[in-house]
Amino acid sequence: MSTATPAFAPQRPGLLKPLAVRIGAISWMPKLLPQIVRTDKALQGATRGKVTILDVAGLPNLMLTVTGRKSGIPRSNPLLCVPDGDRILIAGSYFGGPKEPLWVKNIEANPEVTARLRGETFELTARPLLGAERAEAWTTMVATWPNFLKYEERTDREIKVFALIPR
C-alpha cells in the first residue's frame, strides 16, 4: 500500500482509444455493463491486476474498492478514471443509464476507499464535487473520455463526480 502523496500522471492514449470511444458511445452499452465488469474482473484476477480491458484500449482506469453501506463487505469495481495532479477523478456515469452505479451510494456512506492503479494500491478519500468545481472536473474528464457527454444526454440524473484524494 502506497503511503507517499502521489502525482497521478495521465496515461498516454493507446492506439485503440478511438475504437473504444466508438464502442462506448453505443446506446445499448448500459445493458452489457454487468458482463463487461465480470469479464474485466476475471481478466484482472488472471493477471494479478496487471491487465484490464481499459488498459487494452489505452484508457486510464483503476479498481475501486469501497465498503458496502449495508453489508460492510468490501466491493471492487473497475472504473475509467482521470488522473488529475494529486487526485483522481471518477464519475458515476454507468454509461448514462437511468440509475447510478451502486458504488456511488457506498462511497457516499463511507468515503474511505482503496484503489489499485497501474499495479499499485492507494488509500484514498472520495470527495464529491459540486457546482463550479464539478463543472471544471467534468471538462477535464470529457477531454479524456468524450462519451461522458453522451452519457449526460442519455440520463435525466446529474452524473456524480468524485475526487479521490490520498489519505
C-alpha positions in Angstrom: 0.0 0.0 0.0 1.5 3.3 -1.0 1.7 6.0 1.7 3.5 8.7 -0.3 1.5 11.5 -1.8 1.5 10.5 -5.4 1.2 12.6 -8.5 -1.2 10.7 -10.7 0.3 11.2 -14.2 -2.1 10.9 -17.1 -1.8 7.8 -19.1 -0.8 8.1 -22.8 -3.7 7.2 -25.0 -3.4 3.9 -26.8 -3.9 3.1 -30.5 -7.3 1.6 -29.7 -8.8 4.6 -27.9 -10.7 5.8 -30.9 -12.3 2.4 -31.3 -13.1 2.3 -27.5 -14.8 5.7 -27.8 -16.9 4.5 -30.7 -17.9 1.3 -28.7 -18.5 3.3 -25.5 -21.0 5.6 -27.4 -23.3 2.7 -28.4 -26.7 3.4 -26.8 -27.3 -0.1 -25.6 -24.0 -0.5 -23.8 -25.5 0.0 -20.3 -27.3 -3.3 -20.7 -23.9 -5.0 -21.2 -22.2 -3.4 -18.2 -22.6 -6.3 -15.8 -20.9 -8.7 -18.3 -18.2 -6.1 -19.1 -17.4 -5.7 -15.4 -17.4 -9.5 -14.8 -15.0 -10.0 -17.7 -12.7 -7.2 -16.6 -12.6 -8.6 -13.0 -11.7 -12.1 -14.4 -9.0 -10.6 -16.6 -7.6 -8.6 -13.7 -7.7 -11.7 -11.5 -5.9 -13.8 -14.0 -3.2 -11.2 -14.5 -3.0 -10.1 -10.8 -4.3 -6.7 -11.7 -1.7 -6.1 -14.4 -4.1 -6.0 -17.4 -7.6 -4.6 -17.7 -10.0 -4.1 -20.5 -9.4 -0.4 -20.4 -5.6 -0.9 -20.5 -6.1 -2.6 -23.8 -7.9 0.5 -25.1 -5.2 2.8 -23.6 -7.6 4.4 -21.2 -6.8 5.3 -17.6 -8.5 3.1 -15.1 -8.5 1.8 -11.6 -10.0 -0.9 -9.4 -12.0 0.9 -6.8 -12.8 -0.9 -3.5 -15.5 0.6 -1.3 -17.2 -0.8 1.8 -20.8 -1.9 1.2 -23.1 0.5 3.1 -25.4 -2.3 4.2 -23.2 -5.3 4.3 -19.9 -3.8 5.4 -18.2 -6.1 2.8 -15.6 -4.6 0.6 -16.8 -4.3 -3.0 -14.5 -3.8 -6.0 -15.4 -2.2 -9.3 -13.2 -1.4 -12.4 -13.7 2.2 -13.4 -12.4 4.6 -16.1 -10.7 7.3 -14.2 -8.9 10.6 -15.0 -5.6 11.3 -13.1 -5.5 15.0 -12.3 -2.4 16.0 -10.4 -2.6 14.7 -6.8 -6.1 13.4 -7.2 -8.0 11.0 -9.4 -11.4 11.9 -10.9 -14.2 9.3 -11.2 -17.8 9.6 -12.3 -20.9 7.5 -11.5 -21.9 7.5 -15.2 -23.0 3.9 -15.7 -22.8 4.5 -19.5 -25.6 7.1 -19.0 -28.0 4.5 -17.6 -31.1 5.7 -15.7 -29.7 4.5 -12.3 -26.4 5.4 -10.8 -24.0 2.6 -10.0 -24.3 1.0 -6.5 -20.7 2.1 -5.7 -21.9 5.7 -5.6 -24.2 5.1 -2.6 -21.5 3.1 -0.9 -18.9 5.8 -1.4 -21.3 8.4 -0.1 -21.8 6.3 3.0 -18.1 5.7 3.5 -15.7 7.8 1.5 -12.6 6.0 2.7 -11.6 3.8 -0.3 -8.7 1.9 -1.8 -7.8 2.0 -5.5 -5.4 -0.2 -7.5 -3.9 2.0 -10.2 -1.2 0.7 -12.6 -0.4 -2.2 -10.2 -0.1 0.0 -7.1 -2.7 0.2 -4.3 -3.5 3.6 -2.7 -5.6 4.5 0.3 -7.8 7.4 -0.7 -10.7 9.6 0.4 -13.5 10.3 -2.0 -14.9 13.8 -2.1 -18.0 14.7 -4.1 -17.5 17.6 -6.4 -20.4 20.1 -6.7 -21.1 23.3 -8.6 -18.3 25.1 -10.4 -15.7 22.5 -9.1 -17.7 19.7 -10.6 -18.1 21.6 -13.9 -14.3 22.1 -14.1 -13.6 18.4 -13.3 -16.3 17.3 -15.8 -14.5 19.3 -18.6 -11.2 17.6 -17.6 -13.0 14.2 -17.7 -14.6 14.8 -21.1 -11.2 15.6 -22.6 -10.1 12.1 -21.6 -13.4 10.3 -22.4 -15.7 12.3 -24.8 -18.5 9.8 -24.2 -19.2 11.3 -20.8 -21.1 14.0 -22.8 -23.2 11.2 -24.5 -23.9 9.6 -21.1 -25.0 13.0 -19.8 -27.5 13.3 -22.7 -28.9 9.8 -22.1 -29.9 10.3 -18.5 -32.1 12.7 -16.5 -29.9 12.5 -13.4 -26.8 14.6 -12.8 -23.8 12.2 -13.0 -22.0 12.4 -9.8 -18.3 13.2 -9.9 -15.8 12.4 -7.1 -12.2 13.4 -6.5 -10.1 10.6 -4.9 -7.5 12.2 -2.7 -4.7 10.5 -0.8 -5.3 9.9 2.9 
